[in-house]
Amino acid sequence: MNIKRWIVSILIILTVIGGLGLTKFNQIQAMIAFGESFPEPSASVTSVYAETIEYTQTSKVIGQLKAPSIIDISNEYPGPITYVGFKPGDIVEKGQVLLRLDTSVEKAQLAAAKARVTLAESTYARVTKLLQQKRISPDEVDKARADVAVAKAEVQNLNAVINKKTVSAPFKGQVGLNQYQVGQLIDANIQITTLVGLNDTIWVDFSVPQTLRQPKIGEEMKVALVNQKTSEVAAKVIAKMPMLDANSRQQSYRAEIANLDGALSHNQIASVRVPLYTTNAVVVPTAAITRSHFGEFVYALEKDEQQNWRAKPIKVTLGEKLGDQQVVLSGLNGGEFIAGEGAFKLREGILVYTAPFDEQLASTDDNTGGQ
C-alpha cells in the first residue's frame, strides 16, 4: 500500500517538473524569437585604403635659438649719469647714444693739456732756431720734441676717456629692460643693457648623439618651437663643432632659420627633427586609429559569407604624425581597406556600413546607413 503511494507521489512530482520545464522552454524560445526580430547591431563609418608613401624617419632633439648679433653693453669708467638715451625694450639705431656720464673733470683736464701742447710746441720751435744758430745742444731739442709728444698723448688720452664715457649702440637692435635715471651714479664695468640685433635670420644650436646619422653642412632640418602651436620651419645647417662632447658623446651643430617677422627670440627652446633615413611607410588618417589598454589598433573591413562588411582589429605601431595622417611603422602592408571616421565605434566582428572617406556621415550611431 505504501509503495503505491510512493509511486503515485513520484509520478505527480515528475509531471509537475515536466510541465514547468516545458513552460520554461517555450518562454526561452519565445524570447529568442523576439530577440531575432531585431536587426543585428551595426555601425556606420567612412572607409579608406591604407596608403604607402616614401617616408623619412627622423629623430627629435632639443635645440636653442641664438641671435647672430647680441652683446652685453658695459661702461668702462664710473661716474654720474648726465643723459639717458633709451627706454626699456627700445629699438635703437647704430651709433645712438645710450648713456652719457659726467665728463666735466676730464674736459677741464683736456683744456689744460691742450695749453701744455701749445706751450710745448712753442718751446720746440724756439729751441729748433737756437740749434740752427748753434747756441744750444741737440739734447735740448730732443727734450722739447719729447715734451710735445707727451702733451699730445695726454690730450689723446683725455679725449679717449671722454669718448668712453659716452656709451653708444654698436649696431641696430633692441635693448633689454634695464632702466636708468639722470644723476644716478654707476660703478665701472656695470652691464648697462643687452642689445639683440634685428637680423633677418636666427640660429638654432642642437646636438645629435654619436649613435645616430650625422647631418651634413647645407642639409635641411625642420624646427618647431616647444609648447607652441606653430608650424615647423626650415633650417639649414651652416656649421658644426669640430669635435664631440667628451661627456655626452654628442656632436653639436648650428642651423640658420629665416626670421623676417622677428617672431623668433634669442634663447627660445626648439624641437629639431634630424633626418635619419628614407624608407617606404604606410599612412592612415588619424581618425582611423583607436586606442585601448592593449595598444593602438586599426580596423580592417572584410566581407563575410553574406558579403557584409565586418570589422577586424589590427594592432599597429605608430610613427609620427604628418598633418592629419598617421605613419604606421608595423601592422599594415599598405592597400588594406580600413575604417576611417567613426572607427572608435567598432568592435571585432561587428556589422559595418561604409561610405567614402570624404563624405560626412549623417549619423554617428548604429542601425543606420547602407552599403
Rosetta blueprint (number, residue, H / E / L):
1 M L
2 N H
3 I H
4 K H
5 R H
6 W H
7 I H
8 V H
9 S H
10 I H
11 L H
12 I H
13 I H
14 L H
15 T H
16 V H
17 I H
18 G H
19 G H
20 L H
21 G H
22 L H
23 T H
24 K H
25 F H
26 N H
27 Q H
28 I H
29 Q H
30 A H
31 M H
32 I H
33 A H
34 F H
35 G H
36 E H
37 S L
38 F L
39 P L
40 E L
41 P L
42 S E
43 A E
44 S E
45 V E
46 T E
47 S E
48 V E
49 Y E
50 A L
51 E E
52 T E
53 I E
54 E E
55 Y E
56 T E
57 Q E
58 T E
59 S E
60 K E
61 V E
62 I E
63 G E
64 Q E
65 L E
66 K E
67 A L
68 P L
69 S L
70 I E
71 I E
72 D E
73 I E
74 S E
75 N L
76 E L
77 Y L
78 P L
79 G E
80 P E
81 I E
82 T E
83 Y E
84 V E
85 G L
86 F L
87 K L
88 P L
89 G L
90 D L
91 I E
92 V E
93 E L
94 K L
95 G L
96 Q L
97 V E
98 L E
99 L E
100 R E
101 L E
102 D L
103 T L
104 S H
105 V H
106 E H
107 K H
108 A H
109 Q H
110 L H
111 A H
112 A H
113 A H
114 K H
115 A H
116 R H
117 V H
118 T H
119 L H
120 A H
121 E H
122 S H
123 T H
124 Y H
125 A H
126 R H
127 V H
128 T H
129 K H
130 L H
131 L H
132 Q H
133 Q L
134 K L
135 R L
136 I L
137 S L
138 P H
139 D H
140 E H
141 V H
142 D H
143 K H
144 A H
145 R H
146 A H
147 D H
148 V H
149 A H
150 V H
151 A H
152 K H
153 A H
154 E H
155 V H
156 Q H
157 N H
158 L H
159 N H
160 A H
161 V H
162 I H
163 N H
164 K H
165 K L
166 T E
167 V E
168 S E
169 A L
170 P L
171 F L
172 K L
173 G E
174 Q E
175 V E
176 G L
177 L L
178 N L
179 Q L
180 Y L
181 Q L
182 V L
183 G L
184 Q L
185 L E
186 I E
187 D L
188 A L
189 N L
190 I L
191 Q E
192 I E
193 T E
194 T E
195 L E
196 V E
197 G E
198 L L
199 N L
200 D L
201 T E
202 I E
203 W E
204 V E
205 D E
206 F E
207 S E
208 V E
209 P E
210 Q L
211 T L
212 L L
213 R L
214 Q L
215 P L
216 K L
217 I L
218 G L
219 E L
220 E E
221 M E
222 K E
223 V E
224 A E
225 L E
226 V L
227 N L
228 Q L
229 K L
230 T L
231 S L
232 E L
233 V E
234 A E
235 A E
236 K E
237 V E
238 I E
239 A E
240 K E
241 M E
242 P E
243 M E
244 L E
245 D L
246 A L
247 N L
248 S L
249 R L
250 Q E
251 Q E
252 S E
253 Y E
254 R E
255 A E
256 E E
257 I E
258 A E
259 N L
260 L L
261 D L
262 G L
263 A L
264 L L
265 S L
266 H L
267 N L
268 Q L
269 I E
270 A E
271 S E
272 V E
273 R E
274 V E
275 P E
276 L E
277 Y E
278 T E
279 T E
280 N E
281 A E
282 V E
283 V E
284 V E
285 P E
286 T H
287 A H
288 A H
289 I L
290 T E
291 R E
292 S E
293 H L
294 F L
295 G E
296 E E
297 F E
298 V E
299 Y E
300 A E
301 L E
302 E E
303 K E
304 D L
305 E L
306 Q L
307 Q L
308 N L
309 W E
310 R E
311 A E
312 K E
313 P E
314 I E
315 K E
316 V E
317 T E
318 L E
319 G E
320 E E
321 K E
322 L E
323 G L
324 D L
325 Q E
326 Q E
327 V E
328 V E
329 L E
330 S E
331 G L
332 L L
333 N L
334 G L
335 G L
336 E L
337 F E
338 I E
339 A E
340 G L
341 E L
342 G L
343 A H
344 F H
345 K H
346 L L
347 R L
348 E L
349 G L
350 I L
351 L E
352 V E
353 Y E
354 T E
355 A E
356 P E
357 F L
358 D L
359 E L
360 Q L
361 L L
362 A L
363 S L
364 T L
365 D L
366 D L
367 N L
368 T L
369 G L
370 G L
371 Q L
